[in-house]
C-alpha cells in the first residue's frame, strides 16, 4: 500500500497531514483526512471497498461531493500514484492514454 502526505481543504478547514495512496488488495485509490472527534479513524475516509476509485479523478469527484478537495497534486506525486497502481496490477507503468488521464485527471479529454 502506498501512502503520501498531502493537504486536503474544504468546509472552512485544512488538513496538511492528510494521506492519499493506492491499496492493492482493494484495488482502489484512497484518501484519509481530518482526525475524527471520537475515534482513531479519519473523519474523511474514501476508498474503503474493492474497486471504489479506479482513477484519481473518481477519487477527487468523491472528495468534492463530500465538500473537500486535494488538487492540484504535484505532477511527481500523481505519477507515483499511477505507478503504484500499475505495479500492483503487473501492468507497464503509465501506459498510453489511460496513464496520462490518471496523472492529469483535470485536463480536458
C-alpha positions in Angstrom: 0.0 0.0 0.0 1.3 3.4 -0.9 0.8 6.4 1.4 1.7 10.0 0.7 1.0 13.1 2.8 -1.0 15.8 1.1 -3.2 18.8 2.1 -7.0 18.4 1.9 -9.1 21.5 2.1 -12.8 22.1 2.5 -15.6 23.2 4.7 -13.5 26.0 6.1 -10.6 23.9 7.2 -7.4 22.4 6.0 -5.6 19.1 6.9 -1.9 19.3 5.9 -1.4 15.8 7.2 -4.0 14.0 5.0 -3.0 10.8 3.3 -3.6 9.6 -0.3 -2.5 6.3 -1.7 -3.2 3.1 -3.6 -4.4 0.0 -1.8 -3.5 -3.1 -3.9 -5.7 -5.7 -2.1 -8.8 -3.4 -2.5 -7.6 -2.2 -6.0 -8.5 1.4 -5.2 -7.1 4.8 -4.6 -7.9 6.1 -1.1 -8.0 9.4 0.8 -7.9 9.9 4.6 -8.2 13.3 6.2 -9.1 15.1 9.4 -9.0 13.3 12.7 -12.4 12.0 13.9 -13.5 13.6 17.2 -14.5 10.3 18.8 -12.5 7.5 17.2 -9.0 6.9 15.8 -10.4 6.7 12.3 -10.2 9.7 9.9 -13.3 11.8 9.7 -13.0 11.7 5.8 -12.0 8.2 4.6 -12.7 7.4 0.9 -11.7 4.2 -0.8 -12.6 1.5 1.8 -14.0 -1.1 -0.5 -13.0 -3.1 -3.6 -12.6 -1.0 -6.8 -14.1 2.1 -5.1 -11.9 4.6 -7.1 -10.1 3.3 -10.1 -8.8 6.7 -11.1 -7.6 9.8 -9.2 -10.3 11.7 -11.0 -13.0 9.5 -9.5 -11.4 9.9 -6.0 -11.3 13.7 -6.4 -15.0 13.8 -7.5 -16.0 11.8 -4.4 -14.0 14.2 -2.2 -15.7 17.2 -3.8 -19.1 15.5 -3.3 -18.2 15.4 0.5 -17.2 19.1 0.4 -13.4 18.6 0.2 -10.6 18.8 -2.4 -7.0 17.7 -2.7 -6.0 19.2 -6.0 -3.7 20.2 -7.5 -1.4 17.2 -6.8 2.2 17.8 -7.7 2.9 16.0 -11.0 5.6 13.9 -9.4 3.1 12.6 -6.8 0.4 12.0 -9.4 2.9 9.9 -11.4 3.9 7.9 -8.3 0.3 7.1 -7.6 -0.2 5.9 -11.2 3.0 3.9 -10.9 1.8 2.3 -7.6 -1.4 1.2 -9.3 0.4 -0.2 -12.3 3.0 -2.0 -10.2 0.2 -3.6 -8.1 -1.6 -4.8 -11.3 1.5 -6.1 -13.0 0.9 -3.7 -16.0 3.6 -1.5 -17.5 3.8 1.8 -15.7 1.8 4.8 -17.0 0.9 3.2 -20.3 -0.6 5.3 -23.0 -3.7 7.5 -22.8 -5.1 5.9 -19.6 -1.9 6.6 -17.8 -1.9 10.2 -18.9 -5.6 10.6 -17.8 -4.7 9.2 -14.4 -1.8 11.6 -13.9 -3.8 14.6 -15.1 -7.4 14.0 -14.2 -8.4 17.6 -14.6 -7.3 18.1 -18.1 -9.9 18.2 -20.8 -10.4 15.0 -22.8 
